[in-house]
Amino acid sequence: MWGHTFQSDFGNWGVEGFTLPVVADGVTLFFVISGFLITFLLLNEQEQSHSISIPKFYMRRVLRIWPIYYLYMILAVLVTSTWSDPNIWYYCFFAANIPFILTMGIWPIVHYWSIGVEEQFYLLWPWLVKFTRGDNKRLLVAAIVVCLIWLACKWGLYLTCGTTSFYRFFAVTRFDCMMLGAIGAILYFKGNKTFSCVFQNRILGLVCFILLLCSQLWAGYMPAPIRPQVIAVLSLVCILSQLKSPIINLENRVCDFVGKISYGIYVIHPLLVFSLSSLYRNASINLPRGISIALIYSIVTAVTIIVAWISYRFYETPFLKLKSRFAIIHSRNSMEK
């Protein structure tokens, strides 16, 4: 949300803005968290029930992702009159990364590319976890092989023809980042002592947390294909550190509240940024640049949180109650071992 606030594709405030630090790497952190959490829950389900219910897994994904995904998409294309765009079918079937790769995205829903990547990953990954049937070593090898193959394709295309759509496909579709999260979950679930000793070190976690916060100051000097993986590794170490000796206490009512509505914030913010920027620009508010930027970020954050909460409370919650019927392992506090 903060990263898109001053992007011209989303809103024109009539103010020269700037991008807040670290936000550009937020989507990589999202992929790592998603790969880690879902893999851990699948392994937990497999251990406790000796199997994985693939239909229930997909029902949980459908009930969490689809309702607000399609509602916002319909509203966005109606408001912006983009329903006739032929690329709309990619968004209908969770392939939004394709028009994004081809630079033909529909602007109010162009951010759906990351949701498409996640959903495509989960077309395959639960089956691979289930196929290993509790053999975590075999699953770990499979995850590492998939990750290495993906990285090899990305590097090979970058070195030979780094400007093609084929390279952009591997660069945008970040299965490797999700797989790094999955690898971390497998090793954590196995209770690997060497892994825990190295990657759950509080000092290392603090260093990685600082590097992650400052990533825009140094990561731009790295080759493009390796940047997401470096950010992904830092993200993974931060996640593991939080599980053992938290650097920041995230177990509080504020974080719980934001966590519940975070998906809604992500989905709905582009249209709100567009609408608010139009109102702000037409109001001809004349303030010093620094005050204007602070005010704009505050307005966008407050309004988006309010709308996301309304969506969560009155629209998403009924679907989430249905989702709980298909839950074998609940995510809250399930990371405790």
C-alpha positions, 0 to 999 in steps of 0.5 A: 500500500505504501509502495503504491501510494505515490506510483503514477499508475495508481494515483496523482496527488499533485505532490512530488512523493517518495517511496518509503524504505523497505516496501519494495521488498514486502512482496518477497517477504510475503512469498517467504511467509506464505511458503513457510506457513502453508508448508508447516501446516501441511506437515503438521496435518500429515503428522497428526492425521497421517494424511493431507486432505487436498480437497479441504486444503483447496476449500480453505484457499477458496474461502479465504482468497476468492470472495474479496478477490472477485468482489474487488475485481468486479468493482474495480473494472466497473469503476474504471471501465476496463471490463472490455480489456481482453486481458481480464480473463487472466485475472478471472483464472488467477493468472494475473502474473501473465499480463504483468510479465507482458506489461499489459496489466489492468491498472486497478488490479495489476497488483493481483500478479502476486496472488496469481503466483501464490495460487499457481504454486499451491496447485502443485506444492500440496500434492508434492508434500502429500506424495512424500507421505511423511518422508521429510528428507525426500520432501526436502530434497524435492524442494531443493531440486525445484528451487535450484532448477528455478534459479538455474532457469532464471540465471540462464535466461538472465545471462543469455537474454535478460530482457525477454518475456521468458526471463521476466516469467521466472523473475516475476513468478517467484516460486523460488522465494516461496520454496525457500520458505518451504525449505525453512519450514521443513527443516524447522519441522524436523527439528534439525539442530544444526539448522536451528543453531545457525538460523535461529540465532538472536544476533543473526536475526537482529542483523538480518532484520536491520538489513531487511529494513535497509534493503533499499540502500544496498540491495540495488547494487546486486544483480537482479536475479539474486536480489529476491533470493537474498531478501528471501533468506533474510526474511526467512531468518527473521521468521525463524528468529521470531519463533524462538526469541522474538526481536519484536513482540508481534503478539499484541492486539494491534498486530492481530488486528492488522494481520486479520485485515492485511489481505483486504488492505492489499486487495483494495488499496489501489482503487482507494489510492486513486480515489483519494488522490483525485479528491486531494488534487482537486481540493488544491491543498497547499502545504509544505511538501514534507507535511503533504507527504505525511498527510497523504500517507496518513489518509491512505493508511487510515481510510484503507484500514477502515474499509478493509475492516468493514470488508473483513467484519461484514463480508469476509467473516461469513466465508472465514467461518465456513473455512474453519469447517475445513481446517484440520490444523489451525494456524494460530499458535500452531507454530509452537513446538 
